[in-house]
């Protein structure tokens, strides 16, 4: 299973001299197992992935959404395969949410917010909804979902293939002293996992209700679930390269198999 992190930033894209090492694109991760590819979320990092897929001549594409907030869908109108009539794109959503994926995308891609609509896409676009407990089957790659606490609803996603597993658990808020036991079981023995590490524990008390968690809570969950590799993900927008490097050093003292994810990082699971 090959992972590529096309976007690792949270909430909105950033581009300053202090965001060169870890990057400023919002959430997008591709998971490849053999000939099968699943894309997790469609943040601004999706743009660069789209260019690569166009060059490769990909004509079957699957995008799985954790939820529909703007930083997780803002790459959609710039994804080149949408404008290729030879391409089929399946958009996967899971469980329950306040709005459907179709509602979210048609609202986002409409005037006065954006000058084009989904009607301008030339690819064949299919909306595939998976009720609770039903996985998405993308060839030999299976994607399961678990509902996690976030305003408007969100899901952690787990990709499984060839006996390996990758968990993508972003955009969730924890309760201090009450670890999310369902999420721990979802993470259990994962070969690789990423988690919403927007804040530091010292910042968290001032940000209740914002829908995000801390890198320290991520380490606690990863340790409890015996995750083999753990990636700090969904960085606070203004968090500088220097600050993220410091977080990585501190995290590795606590959990040596942890690291801070960065845009364009590639890993083999």
The 8 nearest C-alpha neighbors of each residue, nearest first, counted from 0:
[[1, 32, 268, 31, 267, 2, 30, 160],
 [2, 0, 267, 31, 30, 266, 268, 32],
 [3, 1, 30, 266, 265, 29, 267, 31],
 [2, 4, 265, 29, 28, 264, 5, 263],
 [5, 3, 28, 263, 264, 262, 6, 27],
 [4, 6, 44, 263, 262, 27, 28, 3],
 [7, 5, 44, 24, 26, 25, 27, 262],
 [6, 8, 26, 233, 25, 232, 262, 261],
 [9, 7, 25, 233, 234, 23, 24, 6],
 [10, 8, 233, 234, 25, 235, 11, 236],
 [9, 11, 70, 236, 8, 25, 12, 235],
 [12, 10, 70, 9, 25, 236, 13, 8],
 [13, 11, 24, 23, 25, 8, 14, 43],
 [14, 12, 23, 236, 15, 11, 24, 18],
 [15, 13, 23, 18, 12, 16, 22, 19],
 [14, 16, 17, 18, 13, 19, 23, 239],
 [15, 17, 18, 19, 14, 239, 240, 20],
 [18, 16, 239, 15, 240, 19, 241, 14],
 [19, 17, 22, 15, 16, 240, 239, 20],
 [18, 20, 22, 17, 21, 16, 240, 15],
 [21, 19, 22, 18, 240, 261, 17, 262],
 [20, 22, 261, 262, 19, 18, 240, 23],
 [23, 21, 262, 18, 19, 20, 261, 24],
 [22, 24, 13, 12, 8, 14, 18, 25],
 [25, 23, 6, 12, 44, 43, 8, 22],
 [26, 24, 8, 6, 42, 43, 7, 12],
 [27, 25, 6, 42, 7, 71, 8, 40],
 [26, 28, 6, 40, 5, 44, 42, 41],
 [29, 27, 4, 39, 5, 3, 38, 30],
 [28, 30, 38, 3, 2, 37, 39, 31],
 [31, 29, 2, 37, 36, 1, 38, 28],
 [32, 30, 36, 1, 0, 35, 33, 37],
 [33, 31, 0, 35, 34, 36, 1, 140],
 [32, 34, 35, 31, 0, 36, 139, 1],
 [33, 35, 32, 36, 31, 138, 139, 140],
 [34, 36, 32, 33, 31, 138, 140, 137],
 [37, 35, 31, 30, 32, 38, 34, 29],
 [38, 36, 30, 61, 29, 62, 31, 39],
 [37, 39, 29, 62, 28, 63, 30, 61],
 [38, 40, 63, 28, 27, 64, 62, 29],
 [41, 39, 64, 27, 71, 63, 42, 26],
 [40, 42, 72, 71, 45, 74, 27, 75],
 [43, 41, 71, 25, 26, 74, 72, 73],
 [42, 44, 74, 25, 24, 45, 73, 46],
 [45, 43, 6, 5, 24, 46, 27, 42],
 [44, 46, 48, 43, 74, 41, 47, 42],
 [47, 45, 49, 78, 44, 48, 74, 77],
 [48, 46, 50, 49, 45, 44, 51, 5],
 [47, 49, 45, 51, 50, 46, 52, 5],
 [50, 48, 78, 52, 46, 47, 51, 79],
 [49, 51, 53, 47, 48, 52, 54, 79],
 [52, 50, 48, 54, 49, 53, 55, 47],
 [53, 51, 55, 49, 54, 57, 50, 56],
 [52, 54, 56, 50, 55, 51, 49, 80],
 [53, 55, 51, 52, 56, 50, 57, 49],
 [56, 54, 52, 53, 57, 51, 50, 58],
 [55, 57, 53, 54, 52, 58, 51, 86],
 [58, 56, 52, 55, 59, 53, 60, 86],
 [57, 59, 86, 87, 56, 85, 60, 88],
 [60, 58, 87, 57, 86, 88, 61, 89],
 [59, 61, 88, 89, 87, 58, 62, 57],
 [60, 62, 89, 37, 88, 90, 38, 63],
 [61, 63, 38, 90, 39, 91, 37, 89],
 [64, 62, 91, 39, 38, 40, 90, 92],
 [65, 63, 40, 66, 92, 39, 91, 62],
 [64, 66, 154, 153, 155, 40, 63, 156],
 [67, 65, 153, 64, 68, 154, 152, 71],
 [66, 68, 71, 72, 103, 69, 100, 64],
 [69, 67, 71, 70, 66, 72, 103, 151],
 [68, 70, 72, 71, 73, 67, 42, 107],
 [71, 69, 42, 10, 73, 11, 72, 68],
 [70, 72, 42, 41, 69, 40, 68, 26],
 [71, 73, 41, 42, 69, 74, 75, 70],
 [74, 72, 42, 75, 70, 69, 43, 71],
 [73, 75, 43, 42, 45, 41, 72, 77],
 [74, 76, 78, 77, 73, 72, 41, 45],
 [77, 75, 78, 74, 73, 108, 81, 115],
 [78, 76, 75, 74, 46, 79, 45, 49],
 [79, 77, 49, 46, 75, 76, 80, 81],
 [78, 80, 81, 49, 82, 77, 50, 53],
 [81, 79, 83, 82, 78, 53, 49, 86],
 [82, 80, 122, 120, 79, 83, 78, 121],
 [81, 83, 121, 120, 80, 79, 122, 84],
 [82, 84, 122, 80, 85, 121, 81, 86],
 [83, 85, 122, 121, 86, 82, 123, 81],
 [86, 84, 83, 122, 58, 87, 123, 121],
 [87, 85, 58, 122, 84, 83, 59, 123],
 [86, 88, 123, 59, 122, 58, 124, 60],
 [89, 87, 60, 124, 61, 59, 123, 125],
 [88, 90, 125, 61, 124, 126, 60, 62],
 [89, 91, 126, 62, 127, 61, 125, 63],
 [92, 90, 63, 127, 128, 62, 64, 126],
 [93, 91, 128, 64, 129, 63, 127, 100],
 [92, 94, 129, 128, 130, 95, 144, 131],
 [95, 93, 131, 130, 129, 96, 92, 146],
 [94, 96, 93, 97, 152, 130, 131, 99],
 [97, 95, 152, 98, 151, 99, 94, 153],
 [96, 98, 151, 152, 99, 95, 150, 103],
 [99, 97, 96, 102, 103, 100, 151, 101],
 [98, 100, 102, 101, 103, 96, 97, 92],
 [99, 101, 103, 102, 104, 98, 92, 67],
 [100, 102, 99, 104, 103, 105, 126, 98],
 [103, 101, 99, 105, 100, 104, 106, 98],
 [104, 102, 100, 106, 101, 105, 107, 99],
 [105, 103, 107, 101, 106, 102, 108, 100],
 [104, 106, 108, 102, 107, 103, 101, 109],
 [107, 105, 103, 104, 108, 109, 102, 112],
 [108, 106, 104, 105, 109, 103, 112, 113],
 [109, 107, 116, 105, 113, 106, 104, 115],
 [110, 108, 113, 116, 106, 107, 112, 111],
 [111, 109, 112, 113, 114, 108, 115, 116],
 [110, 112, 113, 109, 114, 108, 107, 115],
 [113, 111, 110, 109, 107, 108, 114, 106],
 [112, 114, 110, 109, 108, 111, 115, 107],
 [115, 113, 110, 109, 111, 116, 112, 108],
 [116, 114, 113, 108, 109, 119, 117, 110],
 [117, 115, 108, 118, 109, 119, 105, 114],
 [116, 118, 119, 120, 108, 105, 115, 104],
 [117, 119, 116, 120, 121, 115, 105, 108],
 [120, 118, 117, 116, 121, 115, 82, 81],
 [119, 121, 82, 81, 117, 118, 122, 116],
 [120, 122, 82, 84, 83, 81, 119, 123],
 [123, 121, 84, 81, 86, 83, 82, 120],
 [122, 124, 87, 88, 86, 125, 121, 84],
 [125, 123, 88, 89, 122, 87, 126, 90],
 [124, 126, 89, 90, 88, 127, 123, 87],
 [127, 125, 90, 89, 91, 128, 124, 101],
 [126, 128, 91, 90, 125, 92, 129, 89],
 [129, 127, 92, 91, 93, 130, 126, 94],
 [128, 130, 93, 133, 92, 94, 131, 134],
 [131, 129, 94, 133, 93, 132, 128, 95],
 [132, 130, 94, 133, 129, 93, 144, 95],
 [131, 133, 130, 134, 144, 143, 129, 94],
 [134, 132, 129, 130, 131, 135, 143, 144],
 [135, 133, 143, 142, 136, 132, 141, 129],
 [134, 136, 142, 141, 137, 143, 133, 129],
 [135, 137, 141, 138, 140, 134, 142, 139],
 [138, 136, 140, 139, 141, 135, 35, 37],
 [137, 139, 140, 35, 136, 141, 34, 36],
 [138, 140, 137, 160, 141, 35, 136, 32],
 [141, 139, 137, 160, 138, 159, 136, 35],
 [140, 142, 136, 159, 158, 135, 137, 134],
 [141, 143, 158, 135, 134, 157, 159, 136],
 [144, 142, 134, 157, 156, 141, 135, 158],
 [143, 145, 156, 155, 154, 157, 93, 146],
 [146, 144, 155, 154, 147, 156, 143, 185],
 [145, 147, 154, 153, 155, 144, 148, 94],
 [146, 148, 154, 153, 171, 145, 149, 155],
 [149, 147, 171, 172, 152, 153, 146, 150],
 [148, 150, 210, 171, 152, 153, 151, 170],
 [151, 149, 152, 210, 148, 153, 209, 208],
 [150, 152, 97, 149, 96, 153, 98, 66],
 [153, 151, 149, 96, 150, 148, 66, 97],
 [154, 152, 66, 65, 147, 149, 146, 148],
 [155, 153, 146, 65, 145, 147, 144, 156],
 [154, 156, 168, 145, 144, 167, 65, 146],
 [157, 155, 144, 167, 143, 166, 154, 168],
 [158, 156, 166, 143, 142, 165, 167, 144],
 [157, 159, 142, 165, 164, 141, 166, 143],
 [160, 158, 164, 141, 163, 140, 142, 157],
 [161, 159, 140, 163, 162, 139, 141, 32],
 [160, 162, 163, 159, 0, 32, 139, 140],
 [161, 163, 160, 159, 164, 190, 0, 189],
 [164, 162, 160, 161, 159, 190, 268, 165],
 [165, 163, 159, 189, 190, 158, 166, 160],
 [164, 166, 191, 158, 192, 157, 189, 190],
 [167, 165, 157, 192, 156, 168, 193, 186],
 [166, 168, 156, 193, 155, 192, 169, 157],
 [169, 167, 155, 194, 193, 166, 156, 195],
 [168, 170, 195, 194, 171, 167, 155, 233],
 [171, 169, 195, 211, 149, 210, 168, 172],
 [170, 172, 211, 149, 148, 210, 169, 147],
 [173, 171, 211, 210, 212, 148, 149, 174],
 [172, 174, 212, 175, 171, 178, 179, 177],
 [175, 173, 177, 176, 172, 178, 179, 212],
 [176, 174, 177, 173, 178, 216, 204, 203],
 [175, 177, 174, 178, 173, 216, 179, 219],
 [176, 178, 174, 175, 179, 173, 180, 216],
 [179, 177, 180, 176, 174, 173, 220, 175],
 [178, 180, 182, 181, 183, 177, 173, 220],
 [181, 179, 183, 182, 178, 184, 177, 185],
 [180, 182, 184, 183, 179, 185, 145, 186],
 [181, 183, 185, 179, 184, 180, 186, 145],
 [182, 184, 180, 186, 224, 185, 181, 187],
 [183, 185, 187, 181, 186, 182, 180, 224],
 [184, 186, 182, 183, 187, 181, 145, 157],
 [187, 185, 183, 184, 189, 224, 182, 188],
 [186, 188, 224, 184, 189, 185, 183, 225],
 [189, 187, 226, 225, 224, 186, 190, 227],
 [190, 188, 226, 164, 191, 187, 186, 165],
 [189, 191, 227, 164, 228, 165, 226, 163],
 [192, 190, 228, 165, 189, 229, 227, 166],
 [193, 191, 166, 229, 165, 167, 230, 228],
 [192, 194, 230, 167, 229, 232, 231, 168],
 [193, 195, 168, 169, 232, 196, 217, 231],
 [194, 196, 169, 233, 170, 232, 212, 197],
 [197, 195, 214, 213, 232, 212, 198, 231],
 [196, 198, 235, 234, 213, 233, 195, 212],
 [199, 197, 213, 196, 212, 202, 203, 200],
 [198, 200, 213, 202, 201, 214, 203, 215],
 [201, 199, 203, 202, 213, 215, 198, 214],
 [200, 202, 199, 203, 204, 198, 205, 213],
 [203, 201, 199, 200, 204, 205, 198, 206],
 [202, 204, 200, 206, 205, 201, 198, 199],
 [205, 203, 206, 202, 207, 201, 200, 175],
 [204, 206, 203, 202, 207, 201, 208, 209],
 [207, 205, 203, 204, 209, 208, 202, 211],
 [206, 208, 209, 204, 205, 203, 210, 172],
 [207, 209, 210, 206, 172, 211, 150, 149],
 [208, 210, 207, 206, 211, 172, 150, 149],
 [211, 209, 172, 149, 208, 171, 150, 170],
 [212, 210, 172, 171, 170, 209, 197, 195],
 [211, 213, 172, 196, 195, 173, 197, 198],
 [214, 212, 196, 198, 199, 216, 215, 197],
 [213, 215, 196, 217, 216, 199, 231, 218],
 [214, 216, 218, 217, 213, 219, 200, 199],
 [217, 215, 219, 213, 218, 214, 220, 212],
 [216, 218, 214, 220, 215, 219, 194, 221],
 [219, 217, 221, 215, 216, 220, 222, 214],
 [218, 220, 216, 222, 217, 221, 223, 215],
 [221, 219, 223, 217, 222, 218, 183, 224],
 [222, 220, 218, 226, 224, 223, 219, 225],
 [221, 223, 225, 219, 224, 220, 218, 226],
 [222, 224, 220, 221, 225, 219, 183, 226],
 [223, 225, 187, 221, 183, 222, 226, 186],
 [226, 224, 222, 188, 223, 221, 187, 227],
 [225, 227, 188, 189, 221, 224, 228, 190],
 [226, 228, 190, 191, 225, 189, 229, 188],
 [229, 227, 191, 256, 226, 257, 190, 192],
 [228, 230, 257, 192, 193, 191, 256, 258],
 [229, 231, 193, 258, 259, 260, 257, 232],
 [230, 232, 259, 196, 260, 193, 194, 258],
 [231, 233, 195, 196, 194, 234, 7, 260],
 [234, 232, 9, 8, 7, 195, 197, 196],
 [235, 233, 8, 197, 9, 232, 236, 196],
 [234, 236, 197, 238, 9, 237, 198, 233],
 [237, 235, 238, 9, 234, 8, 11, 13],
 [236, 238, 235, 239, 13, 234, 18, 17],
 [239, 237, 235, 236, 242, 243, 234, 240],
 [240, 238, 17, 242, 241, 18, 237, 243],
 [239, 241, 243, 242, 17, 18, 20, 244],
 [240, 242, 244, 239, 243, 245, 17, 238],
 [243, 241, 245, 239, 244, 240, 238, 246],
 [244, 242, 246, 240, 245, 241, 247, 239],
 [243, 245, 247, 241, 242, 246, 240, 248],
 [244, 246, 242, 248, 243, 247, 241, 249],
 [247, 245, 243, 249, 244, 248, 250, 242],
 [246, 248, 250, 244, 245, 249, 258, 259],
 [249, 247, 245, 251, 246, 250, 244, 252],
 [248, 250, 246, 252, 247, 251, 245, 253],
 [251, 249, 247, 253, 252, 248, 254, 246],
 [252, 250, 255, 254, 253, 248, 249, 257],
 [251, 253, 249, 250, 254, 255, 248, 247],
 [254, 252, 250, 251, 255, 249, 218, 257],
 [253, 255, 251, 256, 257, 252, 250, 218],
 [256, 254, 251, 257, 252, 253, 250, 258],
 [257, 255, 228, 254, 229, 251, 227, 258],
 [258, 256, 229, 255, 254, 251, 230, 228],
 [259, 257, 230, 247, 231, 260, 229, 256],
 [258, 260, 231, 230, 247, 261, 232, 243],
 [261, 259, 230, 231, 232, 258, 7, 262],
 [262, 260, 21, 264, 7, 22, 263, 259],
 [261, 263, 6, 5, 22, 4, 264, 7],
 [264, 262, 5, 4, 3, 265, 261, 6],
 [265, 263, 4, 262, 261, 3, 266, 260],
 [264, 266, 3, 2, 263, 4, 267, 1],
 [267, 265, 2, 1, 268, 3, 264, 0],
 [266, 268, 1, 0, 2, 265, 3, 191],
 [267, 0, 1, 266, 190, 191, 163, 2]]
